[in-house]
Amino acid sequence: MYEVVVVFHYLIVALMVIGPAIGFACGQRLAAQAIVEALDLQPKAGSSLFRSFILGTALNETTAIIGLIMGIILFRVEEITSASVFAELGIWFAMGFPGLLVGFLAAYPQRAAIFAIARQPHRAPRIISMMMILMSMMQMSVILGLVIGFFVYGKIVPDMTIAAGIQMCAAGCTFGLSAVGPLLGMSHFTEMACAATGQYPLAHTQLLSFSFLSQALIETPLFLALVISMLIVYSSESGIIPLCAAALTMILVTFGPGIASGMIAHVACRNIGERPEHAGLFSYTSLVCQAIIDASVIYGLIVAVTLLVIVP
């Protein structure tokens, strides 16, 4: 039995490193393919295209580096038990799984920025700035997952019980799986934002301000999931079923709103670019709709907190 547990331990360590690396590699395949096509369309913009590719790749590689660091930390766990393996699995879901998604999905705004530079080479600095800002905000899920990972890692002790291990696994799964919807929504929106910056240069200021606010709303479920994850980490071990129910509630309630919010921002971003004189109206309408959608996540948050605090 001990040998099986050790095998799972090292498998999780390997996945912690390999998962984000695979996402990064798949994403950069898309970016590399885009720059080759863009160079064929606009060879005179070669220096700007290479700069956007290198900067985007360096930023996106952060996920793989963080995965490597956490893998090294997990490799140094001294006493391997079934409980510790459950906790390590929670760390992978909290950080490794979002790292896998971000490594791939962040390539979409990078790809859109590369084609935008090919269309508007003289607007390259603005397009690259927009790309870097949006890609940096997408990395927030990995950073928050790393925070959860460190808290869960601090709970791994030699006398850790199976119930405590399952609890830590639930905490990690809550955040990691709750990130799926918002990340899909962010990739959908950021791709359009980078493309619109190049396609509609006169609307750059309006697009930039709208992108900050809209991205914050799309990421709101991530921060609410972080709250539930931390509550689960520090909850009593006596109620494993309510803990798992709270985790499942938060996971399910964040998927739809994250995607829907990104789709609304996607359409608004395009409309702002086409008609910048009405940017205020489009921005206001989009942000109000996104806030209303995020209300459903708050309802899920209330249910999850009730399960954690009131249900014994």
C-alpha angles and dihedrals in degrees: 000000000000091000091055091051091050091051091053090047094056091041090058090047089053092047090050089062101032099044099063090036091056091048091049093048093049091047094050090051087063092046093048091049089050094052092050090052091044092052088054090053097042114014092168090067092059097122094050092045092051091047092053091047095049095045093046092047093049091051094045091049088067089085092057092047092050090048090053092050093050091046090056090049092051091046088064095059102131104202114038115203137158089258093052091050090055089051091048089052088054090052090053092051091047096051113001096053096049087044089056091051097043093048089059103032095047088065090071097069088041090053092047091049092052092053090044090056090050089055096041109023093168089059093054097115092055093044092049091048091052091048093050094048094049095043090049091054090051088057089063091087091059092047092050090045089054089054091053089046093056093049091050091046089054089059094057106105132158094254095046113146126227089245090055090048092052089047092055090046090053090050092053094044090051093062100032097050092039088060093064098081097043092046092051089048092048094051090050092050100040092051090058093043092056092044092048092050089062097035096047107032094169091064096053096114093048092045092050096051092044092049093056094052096040094048090052090054093047089052094048093096088057093059092045089050088050089057092053092045091054092047090053092049091056099035124111117272092227096088110048094155094055089046092053091044090053091049092050091047092055093045094052097042095054100051102073099037092050092055095040093050091051092049092051091049089048092058094042091050091055092047092050090053094049095044110022091167087071095041092120093057094046093046094048094048093047095047092048091050091048091049091052090050091050088056088076088060089053090054089053089048090055091051092048093049090048090054091049099043108029105028108077 
